[in-house]
Each structure stands twice: as structure tokens, then as C-alpha cells.
Amino acid sequence: MDTWFDRVWNQNDADYIDEGCDIDVTTIGHIDLGKKLNGPAEFKAFHAVFCALVTDIEMRIVKSMEDGDWFSAVYTVTGKSIETGVPFETTGSTYLRMKNGKIAEVHEHFNFLDCFQKIGLLPDDTLEQCLSGRALQI
């Protein structure tokens, strides 16, 4: 996982996605909980879109565990909005299964709401608006 975070995110090395992922990898949670990214190509497309919004990404593993083929980690992410230069820091967690030394399955929980608020894509009170039952006012 350290190599994955470092190469794919910290070094913005999208080519490593092909090297580090099984051809049949499925990723759940990057888009929404009901939609999967299938294969390295779909994850590379997600990576490109996210990296078009933020720069200077640094992912750091805070806690991690291993159980057979399964790995889990809680991590922090820092970076800056490409558009405004505004910095952000947020958190996430990942659960992944390895197969033949490559990532075969990922369940991701990243705090996109916090990230998008901090870089100015969502109002600061987005969560409060949603919890109040009001439609989000942008």
C-alpha cells in the first residue's frame, strides 16, 4: 500500500496503476457506493479527473492492518486546488484485497465532501444544509 499511495498519488504516476492492479480489479466507493470502477482503465480515468482538480497531493498512511490477502488503512491527504491554490487536508480509509501481488478489489471511503468544501467546489455549510433537510444552495 505504501508503494501504491506513493507512486499513484504522491508522484502522480498513472502508469503505475497498470502495474499495481490486477486486470479485473474492481473499485467501489470512489464514485458512489453503488457504482464500481472496473479495470485499471476506469481507475486511471478517475485518477486523471481528480488530479485535474488538485495538485501537490500527499497521502500518508496513519494506521494499517493486514489479514491474509486483505489490507486496510486510514490515511490523510493534503494538496491544493489547481484553480485557486487553496490547500486542503482530509481523511479516508481503504480496504483492499491482493491477488498474485496486485490489487484485485478495493473498497474506498474518502471524504470528498470535506475535500470539495475546502477547495471551494461546495459551500462550507454543505453538510449542515443537507442535515437540515433543505436543498443544497450553491
N, C-alpha and C positions, 0 to 999 in steps of 0.2 A: 504494500500500500504506500509506503514511503516513496518508492520509485515512481509509482503511478502519479501521486499528487505532485511530486517534484517535476517530473517530465511533462505531464499533460497540462498542469495548471501553472506552476511556478515558472517553468521555462517556455510555456505556450507552445509545446511540441505536439501538434496534432498528429504527426506521423506516428508517434508512439502509440496512439490509440489502436492502430492496426496490429502493432507488435504485441501489445499488452492484453488484447481482448481475443477471446475465442470468436470464431466466425459467426457462431449462433448466439452471441451474447444478447441478453435482454436486460434493459434498464427500466426500472419502474420508479417514478417519483420525480423525475426531472421536469416533466411537463405537467402532469397531474397524476393522481393516484390510480386513475382508471385507464391511462394510456401508457403503452410501452414504447421504448425506443428499441428497435430490432436491428442487431448487427452493428459493427463498427461504423458504417457509413452514416447511419442515423445519429449515432452519438457524436460523430465528427461535425455534423450539421448543427447540433445543439451547441457544441463547443464553440463553433465559429460565431453563432449568434450571440452567445453570452460574452465572448471576447470582443465583440464589436461594441458592446455597451460599457465594459470595464477594462481597465488596464492595471498593470503593476500588481497582478494577482499573486497573493502568497497564501498558501494553505498550510496550516500547521496542525498536526495530529496532537490532540490534548490527551486522549485516552484511547487505548485499543485493546482488543481481545481476539484470541484465535481459538477455534474449536473445530478441529479436523480441517475440512475444506472451507469452512466459513470464517470470515474475518469481520470485525466490526470496529468502527472508530467514531469518536466525537472529534470534530475539528473546528478550527476558527479559520475564517477567510478575511483577508484585508485586500484592499485595492482602491482604485479611484475611478470615478465616472470619466469616460472618454470625453463626453460632451462638456462637462463643467469642471472637471478636475477635483470634484468633491470626494474626499476619502470616505470609506466605509469599513466597518468591521461587523461581521455577523458569524453565525454558527451553523453547523449542520451535523448530520450523522449519516453514516453509510454502513450497509450490511452487504457483504459480497461473498460469492462462492467462487472458488477457483476450480479449474478443470485443466489438467495437463499443464500447469504452470501459467495459465492465462485466466483472466476474469471471464466467468461464464454467466453470472447473474448478479444484478445489483439492485438493491432497494435503497433509495436515496431520500433523505429528509433534509432539505436545505431551506433556510429561512429566506425565501425570495421576497416575502412581504417586507421584512426588515431591510434587506438589501436595496430593493427598489425604492423604499421610502428614503433611505439615506442618500441615494444618488439622485433623488429628485424626480423620479418617474411616478411616484404616488404621493399623495398628501401625507403629512406627518401623522394625522389623526385617522388614517385609513381603518385601522383595527377598531378604534372607538366608534367610527361611523357605522361599520358593519355590525358591531355588537349592539348598537342602539336600534337596529332594525331598519335604519334609514338606508336608502340607496346611496352608494358612494358618489360624492360630489367632487368632481375633478375640475 
